[in-house]
Amino acid sequence: MATKLPESPKSTAAPHIAILGGGITGLTAAYRLTKLLPNAVVQLFEASKRLGGVLFTDRQADMLVERGADSFQRKLPWAFQLCKELGLEHEIVPTCEENRRALVVRNGKLYPVPEGFVVIRPNLLGPVLRSPLLSLPAKIRLLFERWIPKAKGLDATDYDESVASFATRRLGREAFEQLVQPLLAGIYTADPEKLSLAATMPNILKEEWQYGSLRKAFLAAKQSSNPTEASASGARYANFVSLKGGLQRLIDVLAEQLPQENIHLHSPMTLVQQTPDQKWTTQLSNGSQQGPFDGVIVALPAPCAAKVVADVDTQLSELLQSIPYASSAVVCLTLKKSEISKPLEGFGIVVPTVEGSNIVAASFSSLKFPGRVPDDILLVRVFLGGALRPEMVDLTDAELQELAATELCDLIGAHGKPVLIDVVRWREKMPQYHVGHVPLVREIEKQAAQHQGLELAGNAYHGVGIPQCVRSAEDAAQRLAHYLEQ
Ligand SMILES: Cc1cc2nc3c(=O)[nH]c(=O)nc-3n(C[C@H](O)[C@H](O)[C@H](O)COP(=O)(O)OP(=O)(O)OC[C@H]3O[C@@H](n4cnc5c(N)ncnc54)[C@H](O)[C@@H]3O)c2cc1C
């Protein structure tokens, strides 16, 4: 439980800092502050009974199941570097080399994402033209990409457009619906008609502006690019890694770096307030007050952050509140491999909305990271809900299990009954970067900067992935340390 701190940090040289939220962002911020300010007293407050937030590994006797996030990008270096710094380098595991691709559903059948098709960019034309995922008119339309004129106003500051608008404009509606939409849904659980291209893939906009087309940009970069990069498809699985013991290992090791008496579980913060002497206090839902603190890092999803800062700055609170979040459900199932009739030549399935399915995606977790279940078993995580099907999260466990199992078995040709491992709901956990997100975040940061000693960090601002959350936490810790050292 939360402890009452000494009355005033002024009486001691050690700065007192509160971190709100015990996900990867809050824990990283806390850890970094202990390195930057070794004499600081860092207290971390987490609403739930456990640390980790969306990073949540369930380790059973012969099974390792990720209930939330399952991997992170290595090329965005921040999470990878943090693991190395924490001595976890030897526990980092790459995705299995075999079958590094996603499968897409078309008319109820599974086909691999064409080689070289990376989320929105058809790097290699041959595989796209040979793929049964697109009709002949759609392939011809896609070939014309290099001659499609640039968007008007592309060079304007803060030019933005939805991913759906961009992809339809450049690649054609069918390529968008059949490939781009499902691949993006697997990453952002978003509505692509609202998803901001400037916030999620700014390099794509830059390429159109600079070269006039994605094709020309690809050809210009080809000389220097690595051939395996060019032929990667889907979510570029070669860039993704996990930890041998699951991502919870990172959470556990981060938590070990902090004095255990400074980690407060079951501590839902409701309010941050400023004292007349420019310090900070926090309030728990039971009304108890903590502090004063010299600094606070709010490492919460934006809607929660909006509530806790409401007393400090209503405008900041309203801006934070305007970042929408989506919910999703994950149904974890196992199947006997001997009862599956179709070859599983990929890491998972993405389902275009136009298929009218109840599932968004399915990840073949045990093929992605081998050794997580006995060899004769397939571990699958089926994703439902997201921005386009929010009502799914309110179904009962039994309903979710039934939908997930039936649709999965149809798709992969499984005749046995899947065994349920877990149903997990992630309510309001995935921020939706809508068109206009970039200037909105700029506005939030400008407003937040008026409150010295108060920092925001998390997945709401500059990227939803684990690496971006780590960077956001590191940046917030740096800013706070800099302020406290002045
Ligand atoms: C289902 C799913 C799968 C994902 N998969 C991947 C993936 O494979 N790779 C990847 O890179 N990214 C993935 N992401 C995104 C990434 O995992 C998240 O963006 C990231 O983990 C968010 O971390 P966080 O610490 O900012 O927030 P959270 O993990 O949401 O943690 C916030 C914490 O704050 C606590 N909290 C909330 N309110 C309060 C309060 N008032 N007081 C105190 N504590 C509070 C919460 O209980 C929670 O523990 C996934 C996201 C989801 C939802």
The ligand as an SDF file (V2000), in Angstrom:
LIG
                    3D

 53 58  0  0  0  0  0  0  0  0999 V2000
   -3.2690   -6.6580  -26.8740 C   0  0  0  0  0  0  0  0  0  0  0  0
   -2.0680   -5.8130  -27.1900 C   0  0  0  0  0  0  0  0  0  0  0  0
   -0.9560   -6.3860  -27.7880 C   0  0  0  0  0  0  0  0  0  0  0  0
    0.1630   -5.6130  -28.0710 C   0  0  0  0  0  0  0  0  0  0  0  0
    1.2460   -6.2030  -28.6620 N   0  0  0  0  0  0  0  0  0  0  0  0
    2.3750   -5.4910  -28.8460 C   0  0  0  0  0  0  0  0  0  0  0  0
    3.5560   -6.1310  -29.3200 C   0  0  0  0  0  0  0  0  0  0  0  0
    3.5860   -7.3460  -29.5420 O   0  0  0  0  0  0  0  0  0  0  0  0
    4.6600   -5.3640  -29.4850 N   0  0  0  0  0  0  0  0  0  0  0  0
    4.6830   -4.0190  -29.1950 C   0  0  0  0  0  0  0  0  0  0  0  0
    5.7310   -3.3750  -29.3740 O   0  0  0  0  0  0  0  0  0  0  0  0
    3.5900   -3.4020  -28.7130 N   0  0  0  0  0  0  0  0  0  0  0  0
    2.4500   -4.1130  -28.5180 C   0  0  0  0  0  0  0  0  0  0  0  0
    1.3420   -3.4930  -28.0010 N   0  0  0  0  0  0  0  0  0  0  0  0
    1.4590   -2.0960  -27.5600 C   0  0  0  0  0  0  0  0  0  0  0  0
    2.2780   -1.9920  -26.2700 C   0  0  0  0  0  0  0  0  0  0  0  0
    2.2980   -3.2160  -25.5970 O   0  0  0  0  0  0  0  0  0  0  0  0
    1.6950   -0.9430  -25.3350 C   0  0  0  0  0  0  0  0  0  0  0  0
    1.5390    0.2840  -26.0170 O   0  0  0  0  0  0  0  0  0  0  0  0
    2.6180   -0.7080  -24.1290 C   0  0  0  0  0  0  0  0  0  0  0  0
    2.8780   -1.9150  -23.4450 O   0  0  0  0  0  0  0  0  0  0  0  0
    1.9840    0.3080  -23.2060 C   0  0  0  0  0  0  0  0  0  0  0  0
    2.7480    0.4220  -22.0270 O   0  0  0  0  0  0  0  0  0  0  0  0
    2.4300    1.5390  -20.9500 P   0  0  0  0  0  0  0  0  0  0  0  0
    3.2430    1.2690  -19.7680 O   0  0  0  0  0  0  0  0  0  0  0  0
    2.5340    2.8780  -21.5860 O   0  0  0  0  0  0  0  0  0  0  0  0
    0.8740    1.3550  -20.6550 O   0  0  0  0  0  0  0  0  0  0  0  0
    0.1270    0.1400  -19.9550 P   0  0  0  0  0  0  0  0  0  0  0  0
    0.7750   -1.1440  -20.2820 O   0  0  0  0  0  0  0  0  0  0  0  0
   -1.3010    0.3380  -20.2920 O   0  0  0  0  0  0  0  0  0  0  0  0
    0.3840    0.4030  -18.4060 O   0  0  0  0  0  0  0  0  0  0  0  0
   -0.2710    1.4390  -17.7170 C   0  0  0  0  0  0  0  0  0  0  0  0
   -0.3820    1.0050  -16.2750 C   0  0  0  0  0  0  0  0  0  0  0  0
   -0.9990    2.0520  -15.5430 O   0  0  0  0  0  0  0  0  0  0  0  0
   -1.9040    1.4750  -14.6190 C   0  0  0  0  0  0  0  0  0  0  0  0
   -2.8960    2.4920  -14.2880 N   0  0  0  0  0  0  0  0  0  0  0  0
   -3.9620    2.9140  -15.0030 C   0  0  0  0  0  0  0  0  0  0  0  0
   -4.6120    3.9020  -14.3430 N   0  0  0  0  0  0  0  0  0  0  0  0
   -3.9260    4.1240  -13.2000 C   0  0  0  0  0  0  0  0  0  0  0  0
   -4.0830    5.0380  -12.1260 C   0  0  0  0  0  0  0  0  0  0  0  0
   -5.0860    5.9130  -12.1050 N   0  0  0  0  0  0  0  0  0  0  0  0
   -3.2000    4.9760  -11.1010 N   0  0  0  0  0  0  0  0  0  0  0  0
   -2.1590    4.1000  -11.1150 C   0  0  0  0  0  0  0  0  0  0  0  0
   -1.9720    3.2110  -12.1130 N   0  0  0  0  0  0  0  0  0  0  0  0
   -2.8360    3.2250  -13.1510 C   0  0  0  0  0  0  0  0  0  0  0  0
   -2.4760    0.2880  -15.3670 C   0  0  0  0  0  0  0  0  0  0  0  0
   -3.0230   -0.6520  -14.4640 O   0  0  0  0  0  0  0  0  0  0  0  0
   -1.2510   -0.2290  -16.0920 C   0  0  0  0  0  0  0  0  0  0  0  0
   -0.5510   -1.1890  -15.3450 O   0  0  0  0  0  0  0  0  0  0  0  0
    0.1850   -4.2380  -27.7250 C   0  0  0  0  0  0  0  0  0  0  0  0
   -0.9310   -3.6570  -27.1300 C   0  0  0  0  0  0  0  0  0  0  0  0
   -2.0510   -4.4250  -26.8540 C   0  0  0  0  0  0  0  0  0  0  0  0
   -3.2340   -3.7940  -26.1840 C   0  0  0  0  0  0  0  0  0  0  0  0
  1  2  1  0
  2  3  1  0
  2 52  2  0
  3  4  2  0
  4  5  1  0
  4 50  1  0
  5  6  2  0
  6  7  1  0
  6 13  1  0
  7  8  2  0
  7  9  1  0
  9 10  1  0
 10 11  2  0
 10 12  1  0
 12 13  2  0
 13 14  1  0
 14 15  1  0
 14 50  1  0
 15 16  1  0
 16 17  1  0
 16 18  1  0
 18 19  1  0
 18 20  1  0
 20 21  1  0
 20 22  1  0
 22 23  1  0
 23 24  1  0
 24 25  2  0
 24 26  1  0
 24 27  1  0
 27 28  1  0
 28 29  2  0
 28 30  1  0
 28 31  1  0
 31 32  1  0
 32 33  1  0
 33 34  1  0
 33 48  1  0
 34 35  1  0
 35 36  1  0
 35 46  1  0
 36 37  1  0
 36 45  1  0
 37 38  2  0
 38 39  1  0
 39 40  1  0
 39 45  2  0
 40 41  1  0
 40 42  2  0
 42 43  1  0
 43 44  2  0
 44 45  1  0
 46 47  1  0
 46 48  1  0
 48 49  1  0
 50 51  2  0
 51 52  1  0
 52 53  1  0
M  END
$$$$
